[in-house]
């Protein structure tokens, strides 16, 4: 080094605080990009999957019917894998959040297992499920993410097996001091797992090779992140030529009541006793409006539409509706502000509160919490199946009609 060249002092070099600030700024930008990407993918998937459902209701030739089924399966696969990549990246950034609400634990687990039983029966796999009597009925936590972990592990076992048995056991750890620690065990007698998969899962997370394999590896990595976010962990016991036992634990505080809407992945079967309703759909997507109208065309329900939040508020104030389906990301006025203004108007005019269901591609926990705080009755994410949409409308609008009738 030249003696005349100025020496760099510690004050001239970037500080740890500067590096931390730069990283936080970059991480925030990446997270915002991921949220927008997730929103766009789910919005498009909502239309694609919805239209394929409607097409399958028509009379199709065997060849066309098979093509539509292949289209739907690929769309579902793209949605599933993109969601796993986005969630896993947000988990690595530390920006993935959980939605906390009271829910019926036994019902949530049974719905997840009912879904997996269909897949298992197609491969003639015996799937058993046992919940210890000590496991509480009502808890506080993220029911959707808990089901996601369980479904991921059971699905991975089903994919490994050609035939055989999978057993799922749920038990509590009464010695856990803070809340209730619940342990899940998923055992199968399938082929052994690749050692490199376990190494990637438990020794530092995904790398390029894991990412290119995609599928179950990404889902398992995300499942472990979620278990840790819930105050627990995920681990495996492997026996050569015998199979595998995956365990995961979560900490779920007890809850006195249940106030969380849990819909199965396929949607609950809609009731047939449909009563006339007036519904307002606020969404700036013409494709989404068209899809909702197509879903509900056979129901005795009148549908009005608003292409932005400002118009939705004006219509909700001037007319009477049994339910409002509210998109959150709209021009001029977003759904959060629109819901809040509708609630203020109801309060000032002493009108009964109309159920507002946020129907949105935003599936982040913070979006769900924000919509409830804004005055929405429930938060339902796209893509949504036809049966699930009808069930949601019946659940909220039907309850309100009954309340009004009893007054």
C-alpha angles and dihedrals in degrees: 000000000000111000090221093054111102114251120234111244125205088253090059095052121083111269126228088250090056092050090048092050092049092048092048090051092049093045091051092051092048091048092051089050091050092050091052091046091050091049093051094047094048092046092053092043090052091060096040096048092042094052092047088053090052092047091052089056088065126080105270134179114250091252095049091044090054091049091052090050090051090049092052094046092052092047090051091048092050091049093048097048095043090050091051092050093048094046093045092050091048089049090053089050090050093238100108110107136192127232112233121207138130115267142164103265096196093051093048092050093045091052091051092048093047088057093049092046089065091055093044094050091054088063095038091246118153110231118191126187129193129176119193116238089236092065108104121243100219123038140159120246145079107312094185095052092044090053089047092059093048094045091048093055096042092045090051090053092049091051091053095049127078089181136341137079140308121194125194120196127184122193138158133238105222092186093067107112104207111056122313123319111208121195125206124196123192113187128181138171095222131120120303120269121248110266090226090060091056090045091053092045099048105025106058112319134258129352132182094279093052092047093053091052088052118165117077096006092061091044092052092048090051091047090057092049090051093048090052091048087056091056097262140078144233126234141158140225113207127195118186113245090357107077136246140288117207119195130190132174133199135185111233118175115219118260128205096213142024119237105150125108110224118188122185118241091255093041127246119282109269118239117246097219095090117174125200112274138175112224131186116207114197111193133129093212113095089197092055092048090050091050094049091049089050091049092051101036093107094048120091090242129125113224124205121181137208123192096206141021095256093057090045091057092048092050094044091052096046099040138042118246134179093210141000123213104205127195111207102210107061136138125258092013127016125224095257093059092040092053091048093050092048090053091049091051091050090051095048093047094040092237124154114260115260113218110256114197115193104222104185146141089235103103097167118124091236091055091051092049092046093051092052090048089051090058104268115147094216141357118227122176132220137273092061126176122232095247092048092051093051091046091051092051092046092048096054106025091040093052091049093050089052092050092050092048091054094053 
